[in-house]
């Protein structure tokens, strides 16, 4: 439990800051700050963190990046996490480009849920946003569904002037495939040039756009995972749509239950706050799990009451370096 009485039982683990795409909202153009390989936590170090965290009451874990599927030993990491006492659920956040080949092996290793970024269905627009190939992502989504995951969710980051025309096509795609879709407000986690009044599109506007075509029925009891999304069922299409409004929802942080571990071993209690605690130093200087536990606890106690996104927040490290 943190100093504000919130139960912290969810750890998002970035296994790499590398990515095979360059999304506008995640990796600034010209970004060269990738950590050198020795700076990344090893698989053994990651599993040690998971073991200690599970012993402290963390139950839900999500592997992120960068793009986690570019890490060659990811299947082995998932398998070892699955075998760790106290670990209840392992999820993955991915751009989906390498998921077609890995969906089956990861499911067999113990992965239970997958979130796939899908910011557009128009191939040209998708390439503009990510620099990647839409076809490989759609193949990855199909493979994840076929692999029998407990849940496959789609994520779309809203960007005015970029992909607002994709909102309805994405809803129809989600309904067709029976997949939950979440719309996420743009956050200042890349560069100050990315998030401006001209590019910010609030979830309230996305909801209004959907109401022009369908009726949104609130689903307050729907919880698909451990995040802050508020879900609605569209009456006509039956699509299940969630909205994550970090910048416009007044009580967004009240029930936050997560911390982040960056790929270079920093514990980050809050995405929207620069505070970090160096866990890599502890891992490499001490063989004592108690020392790791103490560092994790110290990070938990530094978790702020609220993020700082509304206070002229200036990103010090882009999202790809923090972890999704």
C-alpha positions in Angstrom: 0.0 0.0 0.0 1.3 3.5 -0.8 1.1 6.6 1.4 -2.3 7.5 0.1 -3.9 4.1 0.9 -3.9 2.7 -2.6 -3.1 -1.0 -3.0 -0.2 -1.3 -5.4 -0.3 -4.8 -6.9 0.4 -4.2 -10.6 4.0 -3.9 -12.1 4.6 -2.9 -15.7 8.0 -4.2 -16.8 9.8 -2.7 -19.8 12.1 -5.3 -21.2 13.7 -3.0 -23.8 13.7 0.6 -25.0 14.2 -0.5 -28.6 11.3 -0.6 -31.1 10.9 -1.5 -34.7 8.4 1.4 -35.2 8.6 5.1 -34.4 5.2 6.2 -33.2 4.7 9.9 -33.1 3.5 9.9 -29.4 6.2 7.5 -28.1 9.6 8.1 -29.8 10.6 11.6 -30.8 12.1 12.0 -34.3 15.9 11.7 -34.2 15.8 10.0 -30.7 19.2 8.4 -30.2 19.1 7.7 -26.5 18.7 4.0 -26.5 20.5 2.3 -23.7 23.5 0.1 -24.4 22.9 -3.6 -24.0 24.8 -3.8 -20.6 22.4 -1.2 -19.2 19.4 -3.4 -19.8 18.3 -5.7 -17.0 19.1 -9.4 -17.8 16.5 -12.1 -17.8 17.8 -13.3 -14.5 17.6 -9.8 -12.9 14.0 -9.4 -14.3 12.9 -12.7 -12.8 14.5 -11.8 -9.5 12.5 -8.5 -9.4 9.3 -10.4 -10.2 10.0 -13.0 -7.5 10.5 -10.3 -4.8 7.6 -8.2 -6.1 5.3 -11.2 -6.0 6.4 -11.8 -2.4 5.4 -8.3 -1.6 1.9 -8.7 -3.0 2.2 -7.8 -6.6 0.0 -10.1 -8.5 -0.4 -8.6 -12.0 2.5 -8.1 -14.4 2.7 -6.6 -17.9 5.6 -6.8 -20.2 6.2 -3.6 -22.3 8.8 -1.7 -24.2 9.8 -0.2 -26.5 8.5 -3.1 -28.4 8.9 -6.2 -26.1 8.8 -8.7 -29.0 12.2 -7.5 -30.3 13.8 -9.0 -27.2 15.0 -12.5 -28.2 14.5 -14.2 -24.8 11.0 -12.9 -24.2 9.4 -16.4 -24.3 11.8 -17.6 -21.7 11.2 -14.6 -19.5 7.4 -15.3 -19.7 7.9 -19.0 -18.9 10.0 -18.2 -15.8 7.5 -15.5 -14.6 4.7 -18.0 -15.0 6.6 -20.5 -12.8 7.1 -17.8 -10.0 4.9 -18.2 -6.9 2.4 -15.4 -6.5 2.3 -14.3 -10.1 -1.4 -14.5 -11.1 -1.5 -12.8 -14.5 1.0 -11.9 -17.1 0.1 -9.5 -19.9 1.8 -8.0 -22.9 1.6 -4.6 -24.6 2.8 -4.7 -28.2 2.6 -3.0 -31.6 1.7 -6.4 -33.0 4.2 -6.4 -35.9 5.9 -9.6 -34.6 3.0 -11.1 -32.9 2.0 -13.5 -35.7 5.0 -15.7 -35.1 5.1 -15.4 -31.3 1.5 -15.5 -30.2 1.5 -19.3 -29.9 4.8 -19.7 -28.1 4.0 -16.9 -25.7 0.6 -18.4 -24.9 2.1 -21.8 -24.2 4.7 -20.1 -22.0 2.0 -18.6 -19.8 1.1 -15.3 -21.2 -2.6 -14.6 -20.6 -3.5 -11.3 -22.1 -2.4 -9.1 -25.0 -2.9 -5.4 -25.7 -2.2 -4.3 -29.3 -1.7 -0.7 -30.5 -3.8 0.1 -33.5 -4.0 3.8 -34.2 -5.4 3.6 -37.7 -6.9 1.1 -40.3 -5.9 3.1 -43.3 -2.4 1.8 -44.3 -1.0 5.2 -45.3 -2.2 6.8 -42.1 -0.9 4.0 -40.0 2.5 4.4 -41.6 2.4 8.1 -41.0 1.8 7.5 -37.3 4.1 4.6 -36.7 6.4 4.2 -39.7 5.3 0.6 -39.8 3.3 -1.8 -41.8 -0.4 -2.3 -41.0 -0.6 -5.7 -42.6 1.8 -7.3 -40.1 -0.2 -5.8 -37.2 -3.5 -7.2 -38.5 -1.8 -10.6 -38.9 -0.6 -10.4 -35.3 -4.1 -9.6 -34.0 -5.5 -12.6 -35.9 -2.8 -14.9 -34.5 -3.5 -13.7 -31.0 -7.2 -14.4 -31.3 -6.4 -17.9 -32.7 -4.0 -18.6 -29.9 -6.8 -18.5 -27.4 -5.7 -15.7 -25.1 -8.0 -14.8 -22.3 -8.3 -11.3 -23.6 -7.0 -9.4 -26.6 -7.6 -5.6 -26.5 -6.9 -2.9 -29.0 -5.5 0.5 -28.0 -5.8 3.8 -30.0 -4.1 7.0 -29.0 -6.2 10.0 -30.1 -4.4 12.7 -32.2 -6.3 15.6 -33.6 -5.4 16.2 -37.2 -3.9 12.8 -37.5 -6.4 10.0 -36.8 -9.7 11.3 -35.6 -11.3 10.0 -38.9 -10.2 6.5 -37.8 -12.4 6.4 -34.7 -15.5 5.0 -36.3 -13.7 2.5 -38.6 -11.8 1.2 -35.5 -15.1 0.7 -33.7 -16.5 -1.3 -36.6 -13.3 -3.4 -36.7 -13.4 -4.1 -33.0 -17.1 -5.0 -33.2 -16.5 -7.3 -36.2 -13.8 -9.2 -34.3 -15.4 -9.1 -30.9 -12.4 -7.2 -29.3 -12.5 -4.4 -26.7 -11.2 -1.1 -28.0 -9.8 1.6 -25.9 -9.3 5.3 -26.9 -6.5 7.0 -25.0 -5.8 10.7 -24.7 -2.4 11.9 -25.9 0.0 12.5 -23.0 3.2 14.5 -22.9 5.5 11.5 -22.9 7.4 12.1 -26.2 8.3 15.7 -26.8 6.7 19.0 -26.2 6.1 19.4 -29.9 3.9 16.3 -30.1 1.3 17.4 -27.6 -0.2 20.8 -28.4 -3.7 22.4 -28.3 -3.9 21.6 -32.0 -3.1 17.9 -31.6 -4.9 17.1 -28.3 -8.2 15.4 -28.8 -10.1 14.7 -25.5 -12.0 11.5 -24.9 -15.2 13.6 -24.5 -14.9 14.6 -28.2 -14.3 11.0 -29.2 -17.4 10.0 -27.3 -19.5 12.8 -29.0 -18.3 11.5 -32.4 -19.5 8.0 -31.5 -22.9 9.3 -30.2 -23.5 10.8 -33.7 -23.6 7.2 -35.0 -24.7 5.1 -32.1 -25.9 5.1 -28.5 -23.3 4.7 -25.8 -24.5 2.5 -22.9 -22.4 2.9 -19.7 -20.9 -0.4 -18.4 -19.6 0.7 -14.9 -19.1 -2.8 -13.7 -16.9 -3.8 -16.7 -13.2 -4.2 -15.8 -11.1 -5.7 -18.5 -7.7 -5.7 -16.9 -6.3 -3.4 -14.3 -6.2 0.0 -15.9 -8.4 3.1 -15.5 -10.6 2.7 -18.7 -14.3 3.5 -18.4 -16.3 1.2 -20.7 -19.4 1.7 -22.8 -21.3 -0.7 -25.0 -22.5 0.7 -28.3 -26.1 -0.2 -28.7 -26.2 -0.9 -32.5 -22.8 -2.2 -33.2 -22.4 -4.0 -29.8 -18.8 -2.8 -29.7 -17.2 -2.6 -26.3 -15.3 0.7 -26.1 -13.2 2.1 -23.2 -11.9 5.6 -22.7 -8.7 6.6 -20.8 -8.6 10.3 -20.1 -5.4 11.0 -18.1 -5.6 14.7 -18.8 -9.3 15.4 -18.6 -10.6 12.9 -16.0 -10.6 14.7 -12.6 -10.2 11.6 -10.5 -7.9 9.7 -12.8 -5.2 8.8 -10.2 -7.4 8.0 -7.2 -7.4 4.2 -7.7 -4.0 3.9 -9.5 -2.5 0.5 -8.6 0.7 0.4 -10.7 4.3 1.1 -10.8 6.8 0.8 -13.7 10.2 -0.8 -14.1 12.2 0.7 -17.0 14.4 -1.5 -19.1 17.5 0.1 -17.5 16.4 -0.8 -14.1 14.7 2.4 -12.7 11.5 2.0 -10.7 9.1 4.7 -11.8 6.2 5.0 -9.4 4.2 7.3 -11.7 4.3 7.7 -15.5 3.5 11.4 -15.2 6.1 12.2 -12.6 9.9 12.3 -13.1 10.7 10.6 -9.8 12.6 7.3 -10.2 14.5 4.9 -7.9 17.5 3.0 -9.1 16.8 -0.7 -8.7 19.6 -1.8 -11.1 22.2 -0.6 -8.7 20.6 -2.7 -5.9 20.4 -5.8 -8.1 24.0 -5.6 -9.1 25.5 -4.6 -5.7 23.6 -6.9 -3.4 22.7 -10.6 -3.4 20.1 -9.9 -0.8 16.5 -10.1 -1.9 15.7 -8.0 1.2 17.7 -5.2 -0.4 15.6 -5.5 -3.6 12.4 -5.5 -1.5 13.5 -2.4 0.4 14.2 -0.5 -2.9 10.8 -1.5 -4.3 9.1 -0.4 -1.1 11.0 2.9 -1.2 9.7 3.5 -4.7 6.2 2.7 -3.7 6.3 5.3 -0.9 7.4 7.9 -3.4 4.3 7.4 -5.6 2.6 10.8 -5.8 -1.0 11.4 -5.2 -1.5 12.7 -8.8 0.4 12.9 -12.0 1.9 16.2 -13.2 0.6 16.2 -16.8 -1.4 19.4 -16.2 1.5 21.3 -14.6 3.5 22.3 -17.7 5.1 18.8 -17.6 8.3 18.5 -19.7 9.2 15.0 -20.7 12.8 14.1 -19.6 12.7 10.7 -21.1 10.4 9.6 -24.0 7.9 6.9 -23.6 10.0 4.3 -25.3 12.7 4.8 -22.6 10.1 4.7 -19.7 8.1 1.8 -20.8 4.5 1.7 -22.0 
